[in-house]
Amino acid sequence: MRLPKEIAAFVHAFRGIVQSVRNERHMKIHTAFAAAALVLSVVFRIPAPHFLLVLLAITLVMSAELMNTAIEKTVDLAMPEQHPLARTAKDAAAGAVLVTAVFAVIVGLYVFLHPVREWLAI
Ligand SMILES: Nc1ncnc2c1ncn2[C@@H]1O[C@H](COP(=O)(O)OP(=O)(O)OP(=O)(O)O)[C@@H](O)[C@H]1O
């Protein structure tokens, strides 16, 4: 039985996320940080606008890492040997992840620093 086109596309996209989390070390790390941020959000009952910021940071980092993986795999297929253009492409893709990760750290400090300090009473 063939799935309708729209459902098949959804299944392929979901498979892409699951494979990336299973096989890519950096994606595992991002997933662990995302899970920790979600748990902390619930534990500290952060306000809705702060929770939206946390969700935005998670979305940006995860989607940048998925695109980074896609670019890495495509470059490896097209250019298994060393090549300056392959290096440029991979470095730029990694740079995109770094930019989003810096944003996520800033969001993490902005949202969680105050509740953590209150909890520790410092
Ligand atoms: N074909 C290539 N030609 C030139 N430089 C490359 C090539 N492949 C990788 N590099 C260099 O090595 C770096 C790391 O590439 P690699 O594909 O190992 O990614 P990675 O960040 O280690 O990802 P992962 O840990 O997810 O595999 C790139 O950013 C690039 O500078």
The ligand as a Gaussian input file, in Angstrom:
#p B3LYP/6-31G(d) Opt

LIG

0 1
 N       36.565000      16.868000       1.659000
 C       37.133000      17.790000       2.456000
 N       38.027000      18.668000       1.949000
 C       38.594000      19.609000       2.738000
 N       38.343000      19.765000       4.056000
 C       37.448000      18.933000       4.624000
 C       36.807000      17.896000       3.863000
 N       35.970000      17.217000       4.709000
 C       36.109000      17.804000       5.905000
 N       36.976000      18.830000       5.881000
 C       37.361000      19.708000       7.017000
 O       37.176000      19.002000       8.229000
 C       36.186000      19.651000       9.041000
 C       35.355000      18.592000       9.744000
 O       34.633000      17.874000       8.764000
 P       33.753000      16.596000       9.122000
 O       33.060000      16.134000       7.903000
 O       34.613000      15.595000       9.819000
 O       32.703000      17.235000      10.069000
 P       32.555000      17.170000      11.657000
 O       32.342000      18.581000      12.120000
 O       33.651000      16.377000      12.257000
 O       31.181000      16.443000      11.753000
 P       30.775000      15.108000      12.490000
 O       31.530000      15.072000      13.789000
 O       29.312000      15.307000      12.646000
 O       31.149000      14.034000      11.503000
 C       35.374000      20.535000       8.060000
 O       34.756000      21.634000       8.719000
 C       36.446000      20.955000       7.076000
 O       37.219000      22.042000       7.589000

